[in-house]
């Protein structure tokens, strides 16, 4: 879920930079949409953001997510 942190520029624009890490500084709707896409379209690969620790910023489309077939 770290990839769903809002970037510092967005937090600054929203007046939330000092609250970085608080629940309101995450894209919770984006995270929920990712989970829904994975559930609803198991045959599709979905890209998800990651969090780059060296930059302390989210990195869009960094991870490939797909559902594993059940055995």
PDB file of N, CA, C and O in Angstrom:
ATOM      1  N   UNK A   1       0.816  -1.195   0.000  1.00  0.00           N
ATOM      2  CA  UNK A   1       0.000   0.000   0.000  1.00  0.00           C
ATOM      3  C   UNK A   1       0.860   1.261   0.000  1.00  0.00           C
ATOM      4  O   UNK A   1       0.348   2.350  -0.260  1.00  0.00           O
ATOM      5  N   UNK A   2       2.146   1.137   0.284  1.00  0.00           N
ATOM      6  CA  UNK A   2       3.011   2.322   0.331  1.00  0.00           C
ATOM      7  C   UNK A   2       3.008   3.107  -0.970  1.00  0.00           C
ATOM      8  O   UNK A   2       3.170   4.327  -0.955  1.00  0.00           O
ATOM      9  N   UNK A   3       2.829   2.429  -2.088  1.00  0.00           N
ATOM     10  CA  UNK A   3       2.804   3.120  -3.368  1.00  0.00           C
ATOM     11  C   UNK A   3       1.638   4.077  -3.512  1.00  0.00           C
ATOM     12  O   UNK A   3       1.631   4.917  -4.412  1.00  0.00           O
ATOM     13  N   UNK A   4       0.665   3.960  -2.645  1.00  0.00           N
ATOM     14  CA  UNK A   4      -0.515   4.819  -2.708  1.00  0.00           C
ATOM     15  C   UNK A   4      -0.392   6.057  -1.814  1.00  0.00           C
ATOM     16  O   UNK A   4      -1.370   6.776  -1.611  1.00  0.00           O
ATOM     17  N   UNK A   5       0.813   6.305  -1.279  1.00  0.00           N
ATOM     18  CA  UNK A   5       1.081   7.607  -0.651  1.00  0.00           C
ATOM     19  C   UNK A   5       0.899   8.674  -1.727  1.00  0.00           C
ATOM     20  O   UNK A   5       1.267   8.454  -2.881  1.00  0.00           O
ATOM     21  N   UNK A   6       0.347   9.805  -1.370  1.00  0.00           N
ATOM     22  CA  UNK A   6       0.326  10.931  -2.306  1.00  0.00           C
ATOM     23  C   UNK A   6       1.729  11.530  -2.347  1.00  0.00           C
ATOM     24  O   UNK A   6       2.420  11.570  -1.329  1.00  0.00           O
ATOM     25  N   UNK A   7       2.145  11.993  -3.519  1.00  0.00           N
ATOM     26  CA  UNK A   7       3.456  12.612  -3.680  1.00  0.00           C
ATOM     27  C   UNK A   7       3.522  13.916  -2.887  1.00  0.00           C
ATOM     28  O   UNK A   7       2.501  14.554  -2.628  1.00  0.00           O
ATOM     29  N   UNK A   8       4.728  14.295  -2.511  1.00  0.00           N
ATOM     30  CA  UNK A   8       4.922  15.517  -1.726  1.00  0.00           C
ATOM     31  C   UNK A   8       4.302  16.743  -2.399  1.00  0.00           C
ATOM     32  O   UNK A   8       3.721  17.590  -1.721  1.00  0.00           O
ATOM     33  N   UNK A   9       4.419  16.846  -3.726  1.00  0.00           N
ATOM     34  CA  UNK A   9       3.835  18.006  -4.418  1.00  0.00           C
ATOM     35  C   UNK A   9       2.324  18.044  -4.229  1.00  0.00           C
ATOM     36  O   UNK A   9       1.750  19.111  -4.012  1.00  0.00           O
ATOM     37  N   UNK A  10       1.685  16.896  -4.310  1.00  0.00           N
ATOM     38  CA  UNK A  10       0.237  16.841  -4.099  1.00  0.00           C
ATOM     39  C   UNK A  10      -0.099  17.170  -2.651  1.00  0.00           C
ATOM     40  O   UNK A  10      -1.048  17.906  -2.382  1.00  0.00           O
ATOM     41  N   UNK A  11       0.673  16.628  -1.721  1.00  0.00           N
ATOM     42  CA  UNK A  11       0.424  16.913  -0.302  1.00  0.00           C
ATOM     43  C   UNK A  11       0.591  18.397  -0.003  1.00  0.00           C
ATOM     44  O   UNK A  11      -0.190  18.975   0.753  1.00  0.00           O
ATOM     45  N   UNK A  12       1.605  19.007  -0.594  1.00  0.00           N
ATOM     46  CA  UNK A  12       1.840  20.440  -0.384  1.00  0.00           C
ATOM     47  C   UNK A  12       0.672  21.249  -0.937  1.00  0.00           C
ATOM     48  O   UNK A  12       0.194  22.179  -0.288  1.00  0.00           O
ATOM     49  N   UNK A  13       0.213  20.894  -2.133  1.00  0.00           N
ATOM     50  CA  UNK A  13      -0.914  21.604  -2.759  1.00  0.00           C
ATOM     51  C   UNK A  13      -2.183  21.470  -1.916  1.00  0.00           C
ATOM     52  O   UNK A  13      -3.003  22.387  -1.861  1.00  0.00           O
ATOM     53  N   UNK A  14      -2.335  20.309  -1.257  1.00  0.00           N
ATOM     54  CA  UNK A  14      -3.519  20.063  -0.426  1.00  0.00           C
ATOM     55  C   UNK A  14      -3.355  20.561   1.008  1.00  0.00           C
ATOM     56  O   UNK A  14      -4.288  20.475   1.807  1.00  0.00           O
ATOM     57  N   UNK A  15      -2.167  21.082   1.336  1.00  0.00           N
ATOM     58  CA  UNK A  15      -1.910  21.538   2.698  1.00  0.00           C
ATOM     59  C   UNK A  15      -1.730  20.387   3.681  1.00  0.00           C
ATOM     60  O   UNK A  15      -1.981  20.547   4.875  1.00  0.00           O
ATOM     61  N   UNK A  16      -1.294  19.218   3.181  1.00  0.00           N
ATOM     62  CA  UNK A  16      -1.173  18.035   4.029  1.00  0.00           C
ATOM     63  C   UNK A  16       0.260  17.528   4.184  1.00  0.00           C
ATOM     64  O   UNK A  16       0.475  16.462   4.760  1.00  0.00           O
ATOM     65  N   UNK A  17       1.227  18.263   3.686  1.00  0.00           N
ATOM     66  CA  UNK A  17       2.607  17.777   3.712  1.00  0.00           C
ATOM     67  C   UNK A  17       3.073  17.463   5.127  1.00  0.00           C
ATOM     68  O   UNK A  17       3.787  16.483   5.343  1.00  0.00           O
ATOM     69  N   UNK A  18       2.676  18.282   6.083  1.00  0.00           N
ATOM     70  CA  UNK A  18       3.089  18.054   7.477  1.00  0.00           C
ATOM     71  C   UNK A  18       2.430  16.808   8.072  1.00  0.00           C
ATOM     72  O   UNK A  18       2.854  16.327   9.122  1.00  0.00           O
ATOM     73  N   UNK A  19       1.397  16.285   7.408  1.00  0.00           N
ATOM     74  CA  UNK A  19       0.681  15.102   7.908  1.00  0.00           C
ATOM     75  C   UNK A  19       1.042  13.840   7.130  1.00  0.00           C
ATOM     76  O   UNK A  19       0.373  12.815   7.261  1.00  0.00           O
ATOM     77  N   UNK A  20       2.107  13.913   6.315  1.00  0.00           N
ATOM     78  CA  UNK A  20       2.510  12.779   5.476  1.00  0.00           C
ATOM     79  C   UNK A  20       2.522  11.489   6.292  1.00  0.00           C
ATOM     80  O   UNK A  20       3.118  11.418   7.367  1.00  0.00           O
ATOM     81  N   UNK A  21       1.845  10.469   5.752  1.00  0.00           N
ATOM     82  CA  UNK A  21       1.744   9.184   6.436  1.00  0.00           C
ATOM     83  C   UNK A  21       0.415   8.986   7.144  1.00  0.00           C
ATOM     84  O   UNK A  21       0.060   7.857   7.483  1.00  0.00           O
ATOM     85  N   UNK A  22      -0.328  10.066   7.373  1.00  0.00           N
ATOM     86  CA  UNK A  22      -1.652   9.959   7.990  1.00  0.00           C
ATOM     87  C   UNK A  22      -2.628   9.365   6.968  1.00  0.00           C
ATOM     88  O   UNK A  22      -2.384   9.458   5.765  1.00  0.00           O
ATOM     89  N   UNK A  23      -3.711   8.767   7.419  1.00  0.00           N
ATOM     90  CA  UNK A  23      -4.641   8.114   6.488  1.00  0.00           C
ATOM     91  C   UNK A  23      -5.104   8.999   5.329  1.00  0.00           C
ATOM     92  O   UNK A  23      -5.269   8.513   4.211  1.00  0.00           O
ATOM     93  N   UNK A  24      -5.312  10.279   5.583  1.00  0.00           N
ATOM     94  CA  UNK A  24      -5.811  11.159   4.517  1.00  0.00           C
ATOM     95  C   UNK A  24      -4.755  11.498   3.475  1.00  0.00           C
ATOM     96  O   UNK A  24      -5.064  12.171   2.492  1.00  0.00           O
ATOM     97  N   UNK A  25      -3.511  11.047   3.664  1.00  0.00           N
ATOM     98  CA  UNK A  25      -2.443  11.324   2.698  1.00  0.00           C
ATOM     99  C   UNK A  25      -2.197  10.142   1.767  1.00  0.00           C
ATOM    100  O   UNK A  25      -1.194  10.102   1.055  1.00  0.00           O
ATOM    101  N   UNK A  26      -3.113   9.187   1.776  1.00  0.00           N
ATOM    102  CA  UNK A  26      -3.053   8.030   0.884  1.00  0.00           C
ATOM    103  C   UNK A  26      -4.181   8.121  -0.131  1.00  0.00           C
ATOM    104  O   UNK A  26      -5.216   8.734   0.131  1.00  0.00           O
ATOM    105  N   UNK A  27      -3.977   7.514  -1.283  1.00  0.00           N
ATOM    106  CA  UNK A  27      -5.023   7.387  -2.292  1.00  0.00           C
ATOM    107  C   UNK A  27      -5.790   6.099  -2.003  1.00  0.00           C
ATOM    108  O   UNK A  27      -5.606   5.089  -2.683  1.00  0.00           O
ATOM    109  N   UNK A  28      -6.637   6.145  -1.001  1.00  0.00           N
ATOM    110  CA  UNK A  28      -7.386   4.954  -0.587  1.00  0.00           C
ATOM    111  C   UNK A  28      -8.319   4.472  -1.692  1.00  0.00           C
ATOM    112  O   UNK A  28      -8.499   3.266  -1.864  1.00  0.00           O
ATOM    113  N   UNK A  29      -8.910   5.393  -2.439  1.00  0.00           N
ATOM    114  CA  UNK A  29      -9.802   5.002  -3.531  1.00  0.00           C
ATOM    115  C   UNK A  29      -9.018   4.310  -4.641  1.00  0.00           C
ATOM    116  O   UNK A  29      -9.511   3.362  -5.251  1.00  0.00           O
ATOM    117  N   UNK A  30      -7.801   4.780  -4.906  1.00  0.00           N
ATOM    118  CA  UNK A  30      -6.946   4.132  -5.897  1.00  0.00           C
ATOM    119  C   UNK A  30      -6.583   2.718  -5.478  1.00  0.00           C
ATOM    120  O   UNK A  30      -6.552   1.806  -6.304  1.00  0.00           O
ATOM    121  N   UNK A  31      -6.311   2.539  -4.203  1.00  0.00           N
ATOM    122  CA  UNK A  31      -5.979   1.211  -3.679  1.00  0.00           C
ATOM    123  C   UNK A  31      -7.189   0.272  -3.806  1.00  0.00           C
ATOM    124  O   UNK A  31      -7.055  -0.879  -4.221  1.00  0.00           O
ATOM    125  N   UNK A  32      -8.352   0.779  -3.446  1.00  0.00           N
ATOM    126  CA  UNK A  32      -9.572  -0.026  -3.562  1.00  0.00           C
ATOM    127  C   UNK A  32      -9.845  -0.374  -5.027  1.00  0.00           C
ATOM    128  O   UNK A  32     -10.279  -1.485  -5.332  1.00  0.00           O
ATOM    129  N   UNK A  33      -9.592   0.570  -5.930  1.00  0.00           N
ATOM    130  CA  UNK A  33      -9.796   0.307  -7.355  1.00  0.00           C
ATOM    131  C   UNK A  33      -8.848  -0.781  -7.850  1.00  0.00           C
ATOM    132  O   UNK A  33      -9.240  -1.625  -8.655  1.00  0.00           O
ATOM    133  N   UNK A  34      -7.613  -0.766  -7.379  1.00  0.00           N
ATOM    134  CA  UNK A  34      -6.657  -1.806  -7.751  1.00  0.00           C
ATOM    135  C   UNK A  34      -7.159  -3.171  -7.301  1.00  0.00           C
ATOM    136  O   UNK A  34      -7.139  -4.125  -8.079  1.00  0.00           O
ATOM    137  N   UNK A  35      -7.603  -3.272  -6.069  1.00  0.00           N
ATOM    138  CA  UNK A  35      -8.117  -4.544  -5.557  1.00  0.00           C
ATOM    139  C   UNK A  35      -9.331  -5.012  -6.349  1.00  0.00           C
ATOM    140  O   UNK A  35      -9.467  -6.201  -6.639  1.00  0.00           O
ATOM    141  N   UNK A  36     -10.203  -4.086  -6.694  1.00  0.00           N
ATOM    142  CA  UNK A  36     -11.385  -4.430  -7.494  1.00  0.00           C
ATOM    143  C   UNK A  36     -10.993  -4.934  -8.878  1.00  0.00           C
ATOM    144  O   UNK A  36     -11.554  -5.914  -9.369  1.00  0.00           O
ATOM    145  N   UNK A  37     -10.033  -4.265  -9.505  1.00  0.00           N
ATOM    146  CA  UNK A  37      -9.579  -4.701 -10.831  1.00  0.00           C
ATOM    147  C   UNK A  37      -8.987  -6.098 -10.765  1.00  0.00           C
ATOM    148  O   UNK A  37      -9.226  -6.913 -11.656  1.00  0.00           O
ATOM    149  N   UNK A  38      -8.220  -6.385  -9.728  1.00  0.00           N
ATOM    150  CA  UNK A  38      -7.634  -7.715  -9.590  1.00  0.00           C
ATOM    151  C   UNK A  38      -8.717  -8.776  -9.376  1.00  0.00           C
ATOM    152  O   UNK A  38      -8.628  -9.881  -9.910  1.00  0.00           O
ATOM    153  N   UNK A  39      -9.724  -8.431  -8.600  1.00  0.00           N
ATOM    154  CA  UNK A  39     -10.814  -9.370  -8.334  1.00  0.00           C
ATOM    155  C   UNK A  39     -11.682  -9.583  -9.577  1.00  0.00           C
ATOM    156  O   UNK A  39     -12.032 -10.712  -9.920  1.00  0.00           O
ATOM    157  N   UNK A  40     -12.021  -8.482 -10.239  1.00  0.00           N
ATOM    158  CA  UNK A  40     -12.979  -8.541 -11.339  1.00  0.00           C
ATOM    159  C   UNK A  40     -12.382  -9.006 -12.661  1.00  0.00           C
ATOM    160  O   UNK A  40     -13.100  -9.524 -13.517  1.00  0.00           O
ATOM    161  N   UNK A  41     -11.092  -8.828 -12.834  1.00  0.00           N
ATOM    162  CA  UNK A  41     -10.446  -9.196 -14.104  1.00  0.00           C
ATOM    163  C   UNK A  41      -9.221 -10.061 -13.836  1.00  0.00           C
ATOM    164  O   UNK A  41      -8.097  -9.626 -14.085  1.00  0.00           O
ATOM    165  N   UNK A  42      -9.417 -11.271 -13.337  1.00  0.00           N
ATOM    166  CA  UNK A  42      -8.284 -12.112 -12.965  1.00  0.00           C
ATOM    167  C   UNK A  42      -7.375 -12.477 -14.129  1.00  0.00           C
ATOM    168  O   UNK A  42      -6.238 -12.900 -13.920  1.00  0.00           O
ATOM    169  N   UNK A  43      -7.863 -12.318 -15.344  1.00  0.00           N
ATOM    170  CA  UNK A  43      -7.069 -12.643 -16.522  1.00  0.00           C
ATOM    171  C   UNK A  43      -6.173 -11.484 -16.966  1.00  0.00           C
ATOM    172  O   UNK A  43      -5.347 -11.662 -17.861  1.00  0.00           O
ATOM    173  N   UNK A  44      -6.315 -10.325 -16.372  1.00  0.00           N
ATOM    174  CA  UNK A  44      -5.532  -9.147 -16.751  1.00  0.00           C
ATOM    175  C   UNK A  44      -4.387  -8.894 -15.777  1.00  0.00           C
ATOM    176  O   UNK A  44      -4.504  -9.122 -14.573  1.00  0.00           O
ATOM    177  N   UNK A  45      -3.288  -8.419 -16.331  1.00  0.00           N
ATOM    178  CA  UNK A  45      -2.185  -7.933 -15.500  1.00  0.00           C
ATOM    179  C   UNK A  45      -2.482  -6.469 -15.185  1.00  0.00           C
ATOM    180  O   UNK A  45      -2.871  -5.708 -16.070  1.00  0.00           O
ATOM    181  N   UNK A  46      -2.300  -6.079 -13.940  1.00  0.00           N
ATOM    182  CA  UNK A  46      -2.568  -4.717 -13.492  1.00  0.00           C
ATOM    183  C   UNK A  46      -1.268  -4.131 -12.957  1.00  0.00           C
ATOM    184  O   UNK A  46      -0.549  -4.783 -12.200  1.00  0.00           O
ATOM    185  N   UNK A  47      -0.979  -2.920 -13.349  1.00  0.00           N
ATOM    186  CA  UNK A  47       0.197  -2.229 -12.824  1.00  0.00           C
ATOM    187  C   UNK A  47      -0.183  -1.469 -11.564  1.00  0.00           C
ATOM    188  O   UNK A  47      -1.259  -0.879 -11.478  1.00  0.00           O
ATOM    189  N   UNK A  48       0.707  -1.492 -10.598  1.00  0.00           N
ATOM    190  CA  UNK A  48       0.465  -0.806  -9.331  1.00  0.00           C
ATOM    191  C   UNK A  48       1.689   0.034  -8.972  1.00  0.00           C
ATOM    192  O   UNK A  48       2.806  -0.274  -9.389  1.00  0.00           O
ATOM    193  N   UNK A  49       1.474   1.089  -8.200  1.00  0.00           N
ATOM    194  CA  UNK A  49       2.602   1.910  -7.789  1.00  0.00           C
ATOM    195  C   UNK A  49       3.403   1.238  -6.675  1.00  0.00           C
ATOM    196  O   UNK A  49       2.907   0.357  -5.972  1.00  0.00           O
ATOM    197  N   UNK A  50       4.629   1.669  -6.539  1.00  0.00           N
ATOM    198  CA  UNK A  50       5.496   1.253  -5.434  1.00  0.00           C
ATOM    199  C   UNK A  50       5.943   2.519  -4.713  1.00  0.00           C
ATOM    200  O   UNK A  50       5.641   3.630  -5.150  1.00  0.00           O
ATOM    201  N   UNK A  51       6.653   2.348  -3.623  1.00  0.00           N
ATOM    202  CA  UNK A  51       7.187   3.500  -2.901  1.00  0.00           C
ATOM    203  C   UNK A  51       8.702   3.403  -2.942  1.00  0.00           C
ATOM    204  O   UNK A  51       9.280   2.426  -2.468  1.00  0.00           O
ATOM    205  N   UNK A  52       9.339   4.409  -3.504  1.00  0.00           N
ATOM    206  CA  UNK A  52      10.797   4.445  -3.625  1.00  0.00           C
ATOM    207  C   UNK A  52      11.383   5.067  -2.359  1.00  0.00           C
ATOM    208  O   UNK A  52      11.289   6.276  -2.149  1.00  0.00           O
ATOM    209  N   UNK A  53      11.976   4.241  -1.535  1.00  0.00           N
ATOM    210  CA  UNK A  53      12.509   4.693  -0.237  1.00  0.00           C
ATOM    211  C   UNK A  53      13.634   5.713  -0.395  1.00  0.00           C
ATOM    212  O   UNK A  53      13.749   6.631   0.418  1.00  0.00           O
ATOM    213  N   UNK A  54      14.463   5.567  -1.424  1.00  0.00           N
ATOM    214  CA  UNK A  54      15.558   6.532  -1.611  1.00  0.00           C
ATOM    215  C   UNK A  54      15.028   7.935  -1.882  1.00  0.00           C
ATOM    216  O   UNK A  54      15.630   8.922  -1.459  1.00  0.00           O
ATOM    217  N   UNK A  55      13.910   8.023  -2.584  1.00  0.00           N
ATOM    218  CA  UNK A  55      13.304   9.316  -2.906  1.00  0.00           C
ATOM    219  C   UNK A  55      12.237   9.733  -1.905  1.00  0.00           C
ATOM    220  O   UNK A  55      11.866  10.904  -1.828  1.00  0.00           O
ATOM    221  N   UNK A  56      11.740   8.750  -1.129  1.00  0.00           N
ATOM    222  CA  UNK A  56      10.604   8.980  -0.232  1.00  0.00           C
ATOM    223  C   UNK A  56       9.391   9.482  -1.005  1.00  0.00           C
ATOM    224  O   UNK A  56       8.675  10.380  -0.561  1.00  0.00           O
ATOM    225  N   UNK A  57       9.176   8.873  -2.189  1.00  0.00           N
ATOM    226  CA  UNK A  57       8.084   9.262  -3.066  1.00  0.00           C
ATOM    227  C   UNK A  57       7.475   8.018  -3.707  1.00  0.00           C
ATOM    228  O   UNK A  57       8.163   7.015  -3.896  1.00  0.00           O
ATOM    229  N   UNK A  58       6.176   8.082  -4.045  1.00  0.00           N
ATOM    230  CA  UNK A  58       5.564   6.983  -4.775  1.00  0.00           C
ATOM    231  C   UNK A  58       6.114   6.935  -6.198  1.00  0.00           C
ATOM    232  O   UNK A  58       6.535   7.954  -6.745  1.00  0.00           O
ATOM    233  N   UNK A  59       6.105   5.742  -6.790  1.00  0.00           N
ATOM    234  CA  UNK A  59       6.593   5.534  -8.134  1.00  0.00           C
ATOM    235  C   UNK A  59       5.491   4.802  -8.905  1.00  0.00           C
ATOM    236  O   UNK A  59       5.260   3.616  -8.670  1.00  0.00           O
ATOM    237  N   UNK A  60       4.806   5.499  -9.825  1.00  0.00           N
ATOM    238  CA  UNK A  60       3.667   4.887 -10.511  1.00  0.00           C
ATOM    239  C   UNK A  60       4.070   3.713 -11.406  1.00  0.00           C
ATOM    240  O   UNK A  60       5.180   3.668 -11.936  1.00  0.00           O
ATOM    241  N   UNK A  61       3.160   2.784 -11.559  1.00  0.00           N
ATOM    242  CA  UNK A  61       3.281   1.653 -12.473  1.00  0.00           C
ATOM    243  C   UNK A  61       4.584   0.862 -12.290  1.00  0.00           C
ATOM    244  O   UNK A  61       5.191   0.426 -13.269  1.00  0.00           O
ATOM    245  N   UNK A  62       4.993   0.686 -11.081  1.00  0.00           N
ATOM    246  CA  UNK A  62       6.266   0.027 -10.789  1.00  0.00           C
ATOM    247  C   UNK A  62       6.118  -1.490 -10.634  1.00  0.00           C
ATOM    248  O   UNK A  62       7.072  -2.229 -10.879  1.00  0.00           O
ATOM    249  N   UNK A  63       4.958  -1.952 -10.238  1.00  0.00           N
ATOM    250  CA  UNK A  63       4.758  -3.370  -9.940  1.00  0.00           C
ATOM    251  C   UNK A  63       3.702  -3.967 -10.867  1.00  0.00           C
ATOM    252  O   UNK A  63       2.693  -3.336 -11.182  1.00  0.00           O
ATOM    253  N   UNK A  64       3.962  -5.183 -11.287  1.00  0.00           N
ATOM    254  CA  UNK A  64       2.957  -5.952 -12.018  1.00  0.00           C
ATOM    255  C   UNK A  64       2.212  -6.823 -11.026  1.00  0.00           C
ATOM    256  O   UNK A  64       2.826  -7.529 -10.226  1.00  0.00           O
ATOM    257  N   UNK A  65       0.898  -6.774 -11.077  1.00  0.00           N
ATOM    258  CA  UNK A  65       0.079  -7.600 -10.188  1.00  0.00           C
ATOM    259  C   UNK A  65      -0.797  -8.494 -11.043  1.00  0.00           C
ATOM    260  O   UNK A  65      -1.363  -8.050 -12.042  1.00  0.00           O
ATOM    261  N   UNK A  66      -0.906  -9.726 -10.660  1.00  0.00           N
ATOM    262  CA  UNK A  66      -1.834 -10.625 -11.318  1.00  0.00           C
ATOM    263  C   UNK A  66      -2.197 -11.717 -10.336  1.00  0.00           C
ATOM    264  O   UNK A  66      -1.435 -12.040  -9.425  1.00  0.00           O
ATOM    265  N   UNK A  67      -3.363 -12.271 -10.539  1.00  0.00           N
ATOM    266  CA  UNK A  67      -3.828 -13.337  -9.651  1.00  0.00           C
ATOM    267  C   UNK A  67      -3.193 -14.638 -10.053  1.00  0.00           C
ATOM    268  O   UNK A  67      -3.059 -14.939 -11.239  1.00  0.00           O
ATOM    269  N   UNK A  68      -2.809 -15.393  -9.083  1.00  0.00           N
ATOM    270  CA  UNK A  68      -2.261 -16.724  -9.305  1.00  0.00           C
ATOM    271  C   UNK A  68      -3.419 -17.703  -9.506  1.00  0.00           C
ATOM    272  O   UNK A  68      -4.413 -17.645  -8.781  1.00  0.00           O
ATOM    273  N   UNK A  69      -3.295 -18.596 -10.481  1.00  0.00           N
ATOM    274  CA  UNK A  69      -4.363 -19.589 -10.640  1.00  0.00           C
ATOM    275  C   UNK A  69      -4.396 -20.534  -9.429  1.00  0.00           C
ATOM    276  O   UNK A  69      -3.360 -20.870  -8.855  1.00  0.00           O
ATOM    277  N   UNK A  70      -5.594 -20.944  -9.065  1.00  0.00           N
ATOM    278  CA  UNK A  70      -5.750 -21.885  -7.952  1.00  0.00           C
ATOM    279  C   UNK A  70      -5.403 -23.280  -8.437  1.00  0.00           C
ATOM    280  O   UNK A  70      -5.706 -23.638  -9.575  1.00  0.00           O
ATOM    281  N   UNK A  71      -4.766 -24.074  -7.576  1.00  0.00           N
ATOM    282  CA  UNK A  71      -4.432 -25.436  -7.976  1.00  0.00           C
ATOM    283  C   UNK A  71      -5.421 -26.434  -7.430  1.00  0.00           C
ATOM    284  O   UNK A  71      -5.286 -27.633  -7.674  1.00  0.00           O
TER     285      UNK A  71
END
